[in-house]
Amino acid sequence: MTDNAKEYMSKELNAYCSGIGIEQLYTNPYSPEENCVVEKSNYTFMNKVRCILQASGMDNVYWGEALNYVVYTENRSPTKALGGKTPFEALYGRKPNINHLRPFGCTAFAFIDKAKRAKLDPRAIKCVFVGYASQHKSYRLIDYEVMKTHFTNDKKVQFNDQITTVPLQDCPSENVEVEDEEDVKAVSTHQQHSTQVSVGAPIVDTDRDPSASSQPSEGQVSDTDHEEHVSSDQESSDSDVEPENPMGLEAISGGRHQVLSVDTVNDAPQSFADIEPSPNKQAWLDVTHEEYDALVNNGTWVLTELPAGRKALACKWLWRNKFDAVGHFTKYKARLVIKGFMQRYGLDYVEIFAPVLRYNTLRLVLFLVTSNGWIIRQMDVKTAFLNGYLDEDTEIYMAQPPNFAVPGMEHLVCKLLKAIYGLKQAPRCWYLTFHEFLVSISFERCIKEVCLYIKRVGDSMVLLTVYVDDITITGNDNQEIEKACDALKQRFEMTDLGKFKSILGIQVEIKDKVVTMSQQGYVEQLLEKFNMVDSNPVGQVLEPSTLNPSEMKTLNLPYRELVGSLQYLVTCTRPDIANAVRSLSKYLSCFDESHWRQAKRVLRYLMGTKSLCLKIDSTNQVGAFQVEAYCDADFANSCEDRRSISGFLVMFLGSCLSARSRKHTMVTLSTAEAEYSALCDLVKELLWYIELLEELGFPQRSIVVHCDNQSAIAIAKNPGHHERTKHISTKYHFVPDQVEKGRIQLQYCPTTFDGRRHPDQGDSARAIRDPAIQDGSRRWTHELSGSMRNTQELTSAFMHCPYPI
């Protein structure tokens, strides 16, 4: 049965069917349900074609390539109709090798043979992956600059699995040129005489025997040939070949690419089927069995019948390579995770919030360590979430782990008694369990930082911080610190990490009374991930040009991913790019190539300053330390809505512990009003520091706040209402209240430095190397508020670099 398409009603086909006894039937017009099996398949495949075209950002003219890709992938995907087997396995009797599969639309670099290029010509062509060749062992790649299709094997192509958008204006309206691997030329010398093939339908390789398209044969079905060739090529490949399973974002944890072999980094399996051919098969199986045994011995679940009306949540195994902050491989890791996205609110969970340590608190603790000469211990809780107990009122059922179902009890399910990774409430259960234990051994939780605990015994004091499973312990009594460590080891399975070298992916070095915090490895990882390793460094974070919201269709570029990664740097160790990241963050839903270019410029700046370290220096401390702060604001600097941008710094003896750049929530009418609003944001931050330090036993006198606007200071000191201030929101009058109470002391800090103009007024070159902390702080505050452009002028004041900036 067919529809009424003309190709099915031709005289030739009718004669052929009649000759072999086939009766032709046709559906009624507009009645696809009469041929439901075929039409359903078309519906399913075209839905997937539509999805991958949208996800890759490629033009709809590539639907033929996309359809071939979907069918090829479906043939290698398990299906319930075949009892969990793939169509490939059902046909050939063996499981397919899927290591060569790639995301549709990802970037690929096709190698150009030496004979096909001049000495200084590019060695590869940047293309887009669109599928697999049907009759030979190669990938189908489109060079969209000249619209040619190349065929190349896995030895002569390197992939970046990040999907890259084909520029819509460069997409062909009708045809692309097809070029075989043998005819690949350098980018500068592309041949223009290749055969043209329409992509309005699935593309057929026209460089083969023309009869192949009209006379199907066994040779045309080449799935098994492709699998065999790819497998053999991979087995014989050497170290310069792109490895299997390229590293994705989840593998980022530092500059691991510097010290690891290709095979070690990228052999993490995705399933038990991937473990079988792995050269590290036994290691992966060992850690998997260890993880399962730990779950059973921990009493994580009991086997039981599934109650009527309940559904068991599925689970899966995850495998990862573990690395330290520098990037050295440490161990193989297996973890069983439950599919928490299947949980239902009110039935499987209610509360899920779990706090973590603020980075400001971490820097404050490190400052106390250096200024007081304390020792600091670092510990890690093994399988922390598995220690958390579930609420008695919550019943969660999970299917038995894959490949570990108890023989004879396969019909039973796991009733969870403790939390497991993947549960929405697992972090909260762990935190509450750990909190209860710390309270039981006489620790008190800080009110202003719930992940900082204090234990006082006479004049002794022990501070403990917790960030999920990362624990740091310090204080003025080494004996009490050891007691706390021993108590933790007795209650939980802990790893003593010894000398404090890194935390949360940040490299930390403590020497004398100076702490340096660096993320050089993370920066190098970002540069590699976004193909910026060979970029030229720049000294200016953003170009002077103004960024504006894009009215074009948002391109499918990893812009949000890059900005989020940069924001993590700002939060941890790089406040010098705070204003740039704030500016880029405004366009997460309306960006185009101009925004992407500026984001990559920040990477170029980081390329030249990746060795910068955030420095916490207490060598100049005399007596009790005192907090001071700086704030600044521009006026109506935002071109979109004329709102002002403010920035502030919180300093301890010249060391930056807190920095922020933010856009105001309202339009201000004058520079004084903008600076007054900036003061409010800073004072809120300072009160947090004041009350936290008081909890720790370091009371502060009136904190000095430096401001470069006399009018704003006058308004704060004399809060009488008059024409210039009567419209200001009540919340901003919080500042005069704190000034009146004596908690904040405002001081005027002139904009000029040593009689020179401020750098943002055009005299930046002469003001670069002023060693004064106040001068450097003033400049950095101007940078945070958007008043300066050249960040290198200010970083040397309280960021350390082994080389001149």
C-alpha positions in Angstrom: 0.0 0.0 0.0 1.3 3.4 -0.9 0.0 7.0 -1.2 -0.9 8.5 -4.5 2.5 9.9 -5.3 3.3 9.7 -9.0 6.4 7.7 -8.6 4.2 4.8 -7.2 1.7 5.0 -10.1 4.1 4.9 -13.1 3.5 2.5 -15.9 6.9 0.9 -15.3 6.2 0.1 -11.7 2.7 -1.2 -12.4 4.1 -3.5 -15.1 6.8 -4.7 -12.7 4.4 -5.5 -9.9 1.9 -7.2 -12.2 4.7 -9.4 -13.6 5.6 -10.8 -10.1 2.1 -11.0 -8.8 2.0 -7.9 -6.5 -1.3 -6.1 -6.2 -0.9 -2.3 -5.6 -3.2 -0.5 -3.2 -3.5 3.2 -2.7 -4.7 5.3 0.3 -7.4 7.8 0.0 -6.3 11.5 -0.4 -5.4 13.2 2.9 -5.7 9.9 4.8 -2.3 9.1 6.1 -3.8 7.0 8.9 -4.6 4.3 6.3 -0.9 3.7 5.9 -0.1 4.3 9.5 3.0 2.2 10.0 5.0 4.0 7.3 3.5 7.4 8.1 4.3 7.0 11.8 7.9 6.2 11.0 8.1 9.3 8.8 6.5 11.4 11.6 9.0 10.1 14.2 12.0 10.6 11.9 11.0 14.1 10.8 10.5 15.2 14.4 14.1 14.2 15.2 15.3 15.9 12.0 13.5 19.1 13.0 15.1 18.9 16.5 18.7 18.4 15.3 18.4 21.1 12.7 17.2 23.5 15.4 19.8 22.4 17.9 22.7 22.7 15.4 21.5 26.0 13.9 21.8 24.7 10.4 19.6 25.7 7.6 16.6 23.6 6.6 18.2 22.8 3.2 20.3 20.2 5.1 17.2 18.1 6.0 18.4 15.3 3.8 21.7 15.1 5.6 19.9 15.3 8.9 17.5 12.5 7.9 20.4 10.2 7.0 22.1 11.0 10.3 18.9 10.2 12.2 18.4 6.9 10.5 22.0 5.9 11.0 21.8 6.7 14.7 18.5 5.0 15.1 19.9 1.8 13.7 22.5 1.8 16.5 20.1 2.6 19.3 18.4 0.0 21.5 14.7 -0.5 21.0 12.0 -2.3 23.1 10.6 -3.9 19.9 13.8 -5.9 19.6 14.1 -6.8 23.3 16.6 -4.0 24.0 18.7 -4.8 21.0 19.7 -2.4 18.3 18.5 -3.0 14.7 22.1 -3.3 13.7 22.6 -6.2 16.2 19.4 -7.9 15.1 20.6 -7.8 11.5 24.3 -8.7 11.9 24.2 -10.6 15.1 26.8 -8.4 17.0 26.7 -5.2 18.8 27.6 -2.1 16.9 30.7 0.0 17.7 29.4 3.5 18.5 32.7 5.2 19.4 32.7 7.0 16.1 29.3 8.7 16.6 29.4 12.5 16.8 26.8 15.3 17.3 25.2 16.6 14.1 26.5 20.0 13.3 29.6 19.9 15.5 32.9 21.5 14.3 35.4 19.2 12.5 38.9 20.0 11.2 39.8 17.9 8.1 43.5 17.4 7.6 45.0 18.4 4.3 47.7 16.1 2.9 51.2 17.7 2.4 50.9 17.0 -1.3 47.7 19.1 -1.5 49.0 22.3 0.2 51.9 24.7 0.2 54.3 25.0 3.1 52.6 27.9 4.8 49.1 27.0 3.9 46.7 25.9 6.6 47.0 22.2 7.6 43.3 21.7 8.1 40.0 22.9 6.9 37.3 23.9 9.3 34.1 22.1 8.5 30.8 21.0 10.0 29.9 17.4 10.6 26.7 16.3 8.8 26.8 12.5 8.9 28.5 9.3 7.7 29.3 8.2 4.2 27.2 5.3 3.0 29.7 3.4 0.8 33.1 4.0 2.4 34.7 4.5 5.8 34.5 8.2 6.2 32.7 11.1 7.7 30.6 13.6 5.7 31.9 17.2 6.4 30.7 20.4 4.8 33.1 23.3 4.4 30.5 26.1 4.5 32.9 28.8 3.4 33.0 27.4 -0.1 30.0 25.0 0.3 31.9 21.7 -0.4 31.3 18.3 1.0 34.4 16.4 2.0 34.8 12.8 2.9 37.6 11.9 5.4 38.3 9.1 7.8 38.8 9.3 11.6 42.6 9.5 11.2 42.4 12.8 9.3 39.8 14.7 11.2 39.6 16.2 14.7 36.2 17.0 16.3 35.0 19.6 18.7 31.8 18.1 20.0 30.4 21.6 20.8 27.7 22.2 18.2 28.7 25.2 16.0 26.2 27.2 14.1 26.5 27.5 10.3 26.1 31.2 9.5 22.6 31.5 8.2 23.6 34.0 5.5 26.2 31.6 4.2 23.8 28.7 3.8 23.2 27.7 0.2 19.7 28.2 -1.1 19.8 25.1 -3.3 23.1 23.3 -3.9 26.4 22.4 -2.3 29.5 21.0 -4.0 30.7 17.5 -3.1 34.5 16.9 -2.9 36.2 13.6 -2.0 39.0 13.5 0.5 41.5 12.9 -2.3 40.7 16.2 -3.8 40.9 18.3 -0.7 42.9 21.5 -1.2 44.1 24.2 1.1 41.6 26.8 2.1 43.3 29.4 -0.1 43.4 27.1 -3.2 40.0 25.5 -3.3 39.1 24.0 -6.7 35.9 25.2 -8.2 35.1 22.3 -10.6 33.5 19.8 -8.3 30.2 18.1 -9.0 27.1 19.8 -7.7 24.4 17.8 -5.9 21.1 19.0 -4.6 20.5 18.6 -0.8 16.8 18.9 -1.1 16.8 15.2 -0.8 19.2 12.6 0.8 22.6 13.1 -0.9 24.0 10.2 -3.0 27.8 10.0 -3.6 28.1 10.9 -7.3 31.8 10.1 -7.5 31.0 6.4 -7.5 29.5 4.2 -10.2 26.4 6.0 -11.5 24.6 2.7 -11.6 24.9 2.3 -7.8 22.0 4.7 -7.2 19.6 2.8 -9.5 20.8 -0.8 -8.9 20.8 -1.6 -5.2 23.3 -4.2 -4.2 24.8 -5.8 -1.1 27.7 -3.4 -1.4 25.4 -0.4 -1.0 24.4 -1.6 2.5 27.7 -0.7 4.2 26.8 -0.3 7.9 28.8 -3.3 8.9 31.7 -2.3 6.7 31.8 1.2 8.3 31.8 -0.3 11.8 34.6 -2.7 11.0 36.8 -0.1 9.3 36.4 2.4 12.1 37.1 -0.2 14.7 40.3 -1.3 13.0 41.5 2.2 12.4 41.0 3.1 16.0 42.9 0.1 17.2 45.9 1.0 15.0 45.8 4.7 15.6 48.7 6.5 17.2 48.9 9.3 19.7 48.2 12.1 17.2 44.7 10.8 16.4 41.7 12.4 18.0 40.8 10.1 20.9 37.5 8.4 21.4 34.8 10.1 23.6 36.3 13.6 23.5 36.3 15.5 26.7 33.1 17.6 27.4 32.4 20.3 29.9 31.7 17.8 32.7 35.5 16.9 32.6 36.6 20.4 33.4 38.5 20.6 36.7 41.8 22.3 35.9 44.6 22.2 33.4 44.6 18.4 33.1 45.5 18.5 29.5 49.1 19.4 30.4 50.0 16.3 32.3 47.8 13.5 31.1 48.0 11.2 28.1 45.1 11.2 25.7 43.9 7.8 26.5 43.8 8.4 30.3 41.7 11.6 30.0 39.1 10.3 27.5 38.4 6.7 28.3 35.6 7.2 30.8 32.9 4.8 29.7 29.3 5.8 29.3 27.8 2.3 29.8 28.8 -1.2 30.6 29.0 -1.9 26.9 31.8 0.8 26.7 33.7 -0.9 29.5 34.2 -4.2 27.6 36.6 -2.9 24.9 38.3 -0.4 27.2 42.0 -1.1 28.0 41.2 -0.1 31.6 38.3 -2.6 31.8 39.4 -4.2 35.0 40.0 -0.9 36.8 36.5 0.4 35.9 34.9 -2.9 37.0 36.8 -2.8 40.3 35.7 0.7 41.2 32.1 -0.2 40.2 32.0 -3.2 42.5 33.6 -1.1 45.3 31.0 1.5 45.0 28.2 -1.1 45.1 29.7 -2.8 48.1 30.0 0.5 49.9 26.3 1.2 49.2 25.2 -2.2 50.6 27.5 -2.0 53.6 26.3 1.5 54.3 22.7 0.3 54.6 21.5 2.6 51.9 18.5 0.5 51.1 16.6 -2.6 51.8 14.9 -4.9 49.2 11.2 -5.0 49.3 8.1 -5.4 47.2 6.9 -2.3 45.4 3.7 -1.1 47.0 0.6 -0.7 44.9 0.3 2.7 43.3 4.0 3.5 43.6 6.6 3.7 40.9 10.3 2.8 41.4 12.7 5.4 40.2 15.3 4.3 37.8 19.1 4.6 38.4 22.3 4.4 36.4 26.0 4.2 36.7 28.4 7.1 36.0 32.1 6.8 35.5 34.7 9.6 35.7 38.4 10.2 35.9 39.3 12.2 39.0 42.0 14.9 38.9 43.5 17.3 41.4 43.5 21.1 41.0 46.7 21.1 39.0 45.3 18.5 36.6 47.1 15.4 37.6 45.1 12.1 37.3 44.4 10.7 40.7 41.9 7.8 40.4 39.0 6.2 38.6 35.6 6.8 40.0 32.3 5.1 39.7 29.0 6.3 41.1 25.4 5.1 41.2 23.0 7.9 40.7 19.2 7.9 40.9 17.2 9.7 38.2 16.0 12.4 40.5 14.2 14.3 37.7 11.5 11.6 38.0 10.7 12.6 41.6 7.4 14.2 42.3 6.9 17.1 44.7 5.0 16.3 47.8 5.4 12.5 47.3 9.1 12.0 46.9 10.5 15.2 48.3 9.5 18.6 49.9 12.4 20.7 51.1 15.6 20.5 49.0 17.6 23.7 49.9 21.2 23.1 51.2 23.6 25.9 51.9 27.3 26.1 50.8 30.2 28.1 52.0 30.5 31.6 50.5 33.8 32.4 48.8 34.0 35.6 50.8 34.0 33.5 54.0 36.7 31.3 52.6 39.0 34.3 51.9 38.2 35.7 55.4 39.2 32.4 57.0 42.4 32.2 55.0 43.2 35.8 56.1 42.7 34.8 59.7 45.0 31.8 59.2 47.9 34.0 57.8 47.5 36.9 60.2 47.4 34.7 63.3 49.9 32.0 62.1 47.4 29.2 62.5 47.7 25.8 60.9 45.0 24.6 58.6 43.9 21.1 57.9 41.8 19.9 54.9 39.7 16.8 54.7 37.3 15.2 52.3 34.2 13.1 53.1 34.0 10.0 51.0 30.5 9.5 49.4 29.2 12.3 51.6 25.6 12.2 50.3 25.3 8.5 51.3 25.6 9.5 55.0 22.4 11.6 54.9 19.3 10.0 56.4 15.9 10.5 54.6 12.9 11.9 56.5 10.9 9.2 58.1 7.8 10.4 56.3 9.4 10.1 52.9 9.3 6.7 51.1 11.4 6.5 48.0 11.7 3.3 45.9 14.4 2.7 43.4 15.0 -0.1 40.9 18.0 -2.3 41.6 21.3 -1.1 40.1 21.9 -2.2 36.5 24.0 -5.4 36.3 23.7 -5.8 40.1 20.3 -7.3 40.6 20.3 -9.9 43.4 19.8 -13.4 41.8 16.4 -14.7 42.5 15.1 -11.3 43.7 15.0 -9.4 40.5 11.4 -8.5 41.0 12.1 -6.6 44.3 13.0 -2.9 44.5 15.2 -0.9 46.8 13.5 1.1 49.5 15.9 3.9 50.3 16.8 4.5 54.0 19.6 7.0 53.2 20.1 9.6 50.5 21.8 8.6 47.3 23.4 10.8 44.6 20.8 12.2 42.2 18.1 12.7 44.8 16.8 16.2 44.9 17.0 16.3 48.7 20.4 14.5 49.0 22.5 17.7 49.6 20.0 18.8 52.3 20.0 15.4 54.0 23.8 15.4 54.1 24.1 18.9 55.4 21.5 18.3 58.2 23.3 15.0 59.2 26.7 16.7 59.3 25.3 19.7 61.2 23.8 17.4 63.9 27.1 15.7 64.4 29.1 18.9 64.7 26.6 20.2 67.3 27.0 16.9 69.2 30.8 17.5 69.5 30.3 21.1 70.8 30.6 23.1 67.6 28.3 26.1 67.2 27.0 27.3 63.8 27.6 30.9 62.9 24.4 33.0 62.4 25.8 35.0 59.5 27.5 32.0 57.8 25.7 28.7 58.3 28.6 26.7 56.8 31.1 28.1 59.3 31.3 26.5 62.7 33.1 27.5 65.9 34.2 25.5 68.9 35.5 27.3 71.9 37.3 25.7 74.8 38.6 28.3 77.2 40.9 30.5 75.2 41.1 28.0 72.4 39.1 28.4 69.2 38.6 26.0 66.3 37.0 27.1 63.0 35.5 24.5 60.6 34.1 25.3 57.2 32.1 22.9 55.0 31.4 23.1 51.3 29.4 20.0 50.6 32.1 17.4 51.3 35.2 19.6 51.4 36.1 20.3 55.1 38.7 22.8 56.4 39.7 23.0 60.0 41.9 25.7 61.6 42.3 27.6 64.9 44.7 28.7 67.6 45.0 25.3 69.3 46.6 22.4 67.4 45.5 19.9 70.0 41.8 20.8 69.7 42.2 20.7 65.9 43.5 17.1 66.1 40.6 16.2 68.4 38.1 17.5 65.9 39.8 15.7 63.0 39.8 12.4 65.0 36.1 12.8 65.8 35.2 13.3 62.2 37.2 10.3 61.1 35.4 8.1 63.7 32.0 9.2 62.5 32.5 9.4 58.7 34.9 7.9 56.2 37.3 10.7 55.6 40.3 11.4 53.5 43.0 13.5 55.1 44.4 15.7 52.3 47.4 16.8 54.2 48.9 20.1 53.4 46.4 22.7 52.3 47.0 23.1 48.5 43.7 23.4 46.8 40.0 23.7 47.5 37.0 23.8 45.1 39.4 23.8 42.1 41.4 26.7 43.4 45.1 26.4 43.8 46.1 27.8 47.2 49.7 28.5 48.4 50.4 29.7 51.9 53.8 31.1 52.5 54.8 33.1 55.6 51.9 35.5 56.0 50.8 35.6 52.3 48.1 33.5 50.7 47.9 33.3 46.9 44.8 31.9 45.2 45.0 30.9 41.6 42.9 29.3 38.9 45.5 29.2 36.1 44.6 25.6 35.3 41.0 26.5 35.0 41.8 29.4 32.7 43.9 27.1 30.5 41.1 24.6 30.3 38.7 27.4 29.2 41.2 28.5 26.5 41.4 25.0 25.2 37.7 24.3 25.3 36.8 27.5 23.3 39.7 27.1 20.9 41.6 30.1 22.1 44.9 28.5 23.1 46.8 30.1 20.2 45.0 33.5 20.5 46.9 36.7 20.9 46.7 38.3 24.4 45.2 41.7 24.9 45.7 44.2 27.7 42.1 45.6 27.6 39.3 43.3 28.7 36.6 44.8 26.5 36.7 46.9 23.4 35.5 50.5 23.8 32.6 49.8 21.5 29.2 49.6 23.1 27.3 46.3 23.3 23.7 46.4 22.5 20.9 43.8 22.6 20.7 41.8 19.4 17.5 42.0 17.3 18.6 39.1 15.2 17.9 35.5 15.9 20.1 34.4 18.8 22.8 32.2 17.3 23.5 28.7 18.7 26.9 29.7 20.1 28.2 28.5 23.5 27.9 32.2 24.7 26.0 31.4 27.9 28.4 28.6 28.8 31.4 30.9 28.3 29.9 33.8 30.4 28.9 31.4 33.1 32.5 30.0 33.2 33.9 33.6 33.4 31.4 34.4 36.2 32.9 31.5 38.2 36.3 33.0 37.8 35.0 36.4 39.0 33.5 34.8 42.1 36.6 32.9 43.0 39.8 34.7 42.1 39.5 37.2 39.3 37.5 40.3 40.3 39.5 42.2 37.7 37.1 41.0 35.0 34.0 41.6 37.0 32.8 44.6 35.1 33.4 42.9 31.8 31.4 39.8 32.8 28.6 41.9 34.2 28.4 43.7 30.9 28.3 40.4 28.9 25.7 38.9 31.2 23.1 41.4 30.1 22.8 39.7 26.8 22.4 36.1 27.6 19.0 35.9 25.8 19.8 38.4 23.0 23.4 37.9 21.8 24.9 37.8 18.4 28.4 37.6 16.8 29.5 41.0 18.3 28.8 39.7 21.9 30.5 36.4 21.2 33.6 38.3 19.9 33.7 40.4 23.0 33.4 37.3 25.2 36.3 35.7 23.4 38.2 39.0 24.0 38.0 38.4 27.7 39.6 35.0 27.1 42.4 36.7 25.2 42.9 39.0 28.2 43.0 35.9 30.5 45.5 34.4 28.1 47.9 37.1 28.9 47.1 37.2 32.6 46.4 33.6 33.5 49.2 33.5 36.1 47.6 36.3 38.1 46.8 35.2 41.7 44.5 36.8 44.2 46.8 37.8 47.0 45.9 37.9 50.7 48.7 39.6 52.5 48.9 40.2 56.3 52.6 41.0 56.6 51.9 44.7 57.4 49.5 43.9 60.2 50.1 45.9 63.4 47.7 45.0 66.2 44.1 44.2 65.5 43.2 44.2 61.8 40.7 46.7 60.5 38.3 46.5 57.6 38.1 49.4 55.1 36.1 49.8 51.9 35.9 51.7 48.7 33.0 52.4 46.4 32.4 54.3 43.2 29.7 54.7 40.6 29.4 56.2 37.1 26.4 58.2 36.0 23.8 56.9 33.5 26.4 54.8 31.7 24.0 52.2 30.4 22.9 53.2 26.9 19.8 51.0 27.0 18.1 52.5 30.1 20.5 55.2 31.4 21.0 53.4 34.7 24.2 53.8 36.6 26.8 51.1 37.4 28.5 50.8 40.7 31.4 48.9 42.2 32.9 48.4 45.6 35.8 46.7 47.3 36.2 45.4 50.9 39.8 45.4 52.0 41.7 43.9 54.9 45.1 45.5 55.3 45.2 46.0 51.5 44.0 42.5 50.6 40.8 42.3 48.6 38.3 40.0 50.2 35.1 41.2 48.4 34.5 42.9 45.1 31.4 43.6 43.2 30.2 45.3 40.0 26.5 45.7 39.5 23.9 47.8 37.6 21.5 49.9 39.6 17.9 48.9 39.7 16.7 52.5 39.2 17.6 55.6 37.1 19.4 58.2 39.2 19.2 61.9 38.5 22.7 63.0 39.4 26.2 61.7 40.2 25.6 62.3 43.9 22.5 60.2 43.8 24.3 57.4 41.9 27.2 57.4 44.5 24.7 57.5 47.3 23.0 54.4 45.9 26.4 52.7 45.6 27.1 53.4 49.2 23.9 51.5 50.2 25.1 48.3 48.5 28.5 48.6 50.1 27.2 49.2 53.6 25.0 46.1 53.4 28.0 44.0 52.6 30.0 45.6 55.4 27.4 44.9 58.0 27.6 41.2 57.1 31.4 41.4 57.7 31.0 43.3 61.0 28.5 40.9 62.5 30.4 37.8 61.3 33.7 39.1 62.7 32.0 39.8 66.0 30.8 36.2 66.1 34.4 35.0 65.5 35.7 37.3 68.3 37.2 40.1 66.2 35.0 43.1 66.9 35.4 46.0 64.5 35.5 49.7 65.2 33.8 52.1 62.9 34.6 50.9 59.3 36.1 53.6 57.0 34.4 53.8 53.7 36.2 55.8 50.9 34.0 57.7 48.5 35.0 60.3 45.9 31.7 62.3 45.9 31.4 65.1 48.4 27.7 65.5 47.8 26.9 61.8 48.5 28.9 62.0 51.7 27.0 65.2 52.7 23.6 63.5 52.1 24.6 60.5 54.2 25.9 62.6 57.1 23.0 65.1 57.0 19.9 63.1 56.1 17.5 66.1 56.1 14.9 65.9 53.4 15.1 68.6 50.7 14.4 69.1 47.0 17.4 67.0 45.9 16.7 63.9 48.1 13.0 63.8 48.8 12.3 61.4 45.9 15.1 58.9 46.9 13.7 55.5 47.9 13.6 54.9 51.7 15.9 51.8 51.5 18.8 54.0 50.5 18.4 56.1 53.7 19.7 53.0 55.4 23.2 54.5 55.0 22.7 57.6 57.2 21.3 55.4 59.9 24.5 53.3 60.1 26.6 56.5 59.9 24.6 57.9 62.9 25.1 54.7 64.9 28.9 55.0 64.3 29.3 51.7 62.5 30.3 53.4 59.3 32.7 56.3 58.9 32.6 58.1 55.5 35.8 59.6 54.2 36.4 61.6 51.0 38.8 60.0 48.6 39.7 62.3 45.7 39.5 61.0 42.2 43.0 62.4 41.3 46.2 60.6 42.2 49.3 62.5 43.1 48.1 65.6 41.2 47.5 63.6 38.0 44.2 63.1 36.2 42.3 59.9 36.7 43.2 57.2 34.2 39.7 57.3 32.7 40.3 60.9 31.7 43.1 59.9 29.3 46.3 59.9 31.3 46.4 56.2 32.0 50.0 55.5 31.0 51.6 57.5 33.7 49.4 56.1 36.5 50.1 52.4 36.0 52.7 51.7 38.6 51.6 53.6 41.7 52.4 51.2 44.6 50.0 52.8 47.1 47.2 50.4 48.1 44.7 53.2 48.4 45.6 54.3 44.8 45.3 50.8 43.5 42.0 50.3 45.3 40.6 53.5 44.0 41.4 52.5 40.5 40.0 49.0 40.8 36.8 50.4 42.2 36.6 52.7 39.1 37.1 49.6 36.9 34.3 47.8 38.7 32.0 50.7 38.2 32.8 50.9 34.5 34.8 54.1 34.7 38.0 52.6 33.5 39.0 50.5 30.5 42.5 49.2 31.1 42.4 46.6 33.8 46.2 46.0 33.8 46.6 49.4 35.4 45.1 48.3 38.6 45.7 44.6 39.2 49.2 44.9 40.5 48.0 46.7 43.6 46.5 43.6 45.3 46.9 40.8 42.8 50.2 39.0 42.5 51.9 37.9 39.2 55.3 36.3 39.0 55.9 38.4 35.9 55.3 42.1 35.2 51.8 42.8 34.1 
